[in-house]
Amino acid sequence: MKVFACTAVMMQTVLGVVLGTNPPDNIQSIIGIIYNLVKFTAPAFIFGILYTTTRTTGDNTWNNYGGYMKKQWSALFVPTIWWTLAYLLIFPDVQQVNQYNSIGSFLWHFINGNAAPHLWYNTMMLQFIILMPFFWALGHWVKKSVTRAIWTIALTIIGYAAWLMFYDTNVFHGAQATNWYLLDRLFVSFVIYGIFGVIAWVYREQFEIFIKKTWIVLLVALIAVYYWTNTELSAYGFPVQLTNAPYYKPSMTIYALLVIGLVAALAMYHLRNNSKALPVFHFLAVYAYRAYLSNVFWFQIIWRIGGKNLAANHPLVAIIVCYLITWCLGFTSAYTFHIIWQRVKSGFLDRQVSGQVK
């Protein structure tokens, strides 16, 4: 789930920038179609994170919170801090909404996700990490009864539908579209995927049976809903605006859930057959988040070196070339920086031990 989400989200970055060069209408249409295809990334990541975290720490309570946060600090918060600093200091022009002009606005951009186009997601995702004890409690509660799980699923769907209605009325082309834009990085906007991730692990056997029996239905439904999302986007005409394809619509929510189900089906198939692809996915999953953090940084370099000129004449070629290079650099840098940091820490600990011996 993490690998699929990370791989797809890098395409979103490239599509948005190439679309900003005002290509011909037919190219804009293709970009919109591809954008809708990969518009499942944040939900899939949240589902995957809550599923995995429940699997590995589901027995925890508030008493384990300190140790849990210590691990998350080094795995998630530290990379976020370094990459956010890199964007603000090296590529300040990729900031969203406005530019920082004081220490206060610098710090505000640092935490609100405006430092780069994709960092809004970090602001949202880290809220789930901080609030994990509540999801532990949810897991403990639904584990006691299938009825509780069913009620939780039903109430979550009803509550999230109300949230989508509220967002559509007040924010998406609504009166508060500018003032309330930060709602897209509030954890509530993605809570359905987190709750479903917890329940999917707690009732993993039932979840696997359901996915195994219904994957063909899910695939047919996915095709229908994908057509729906493209119809919605094309209704706005030209120029194509990717902001008209937000996550917070019924069509996008259903599409994301269907993709999550089908990715799960694919994963289960590989697990049942002990596929040789599993080690590759496990390896990539370890570095997916750090690769995601860096992708806009590497894309900016590629774009400035030659991507922009290529897009002016061959936008579709530019999308493919820039995307592939960005993906490779993202994962390569994540792995390389991890190895370097491990050696630095190892050397530091060795010097400490040596000093204590002396």
Secondary structure, 3 states (H helix, E strand, C coil): CHHHHHHHHHHHHHHHHHHCCCCCHHHHHHHHHHHHHCCCHHHHHHHHHHHHHHHHHCCCCHHHHHHHHHHHHHHHHHHHHHHHHHHHHHCHHHCCCCCCCCHHHHHHHHHHCCCCCCCHHHHHHHHHHHCHHHHHHHHHHHHCCHHHHHHHHHHHHHHHHHHHHHHHHHCCCCCCCCCCHHHHHCHHHHHHHHHHHHHHHHCHHHHHHHHHHHHHHHHHHHHHHHHHHHHHHHCCCCCCCHHHCCCCCHHHHHHHHHHHHHHHHHHHHHHHCCCCCHHHHHHHHHHHHHHHHHHHHHHHHHHHHHHHHHHHHCHHHHHHHHHHHHHHHHHHHHHHHHHHHHHHHHHHHHHHHHHHHC
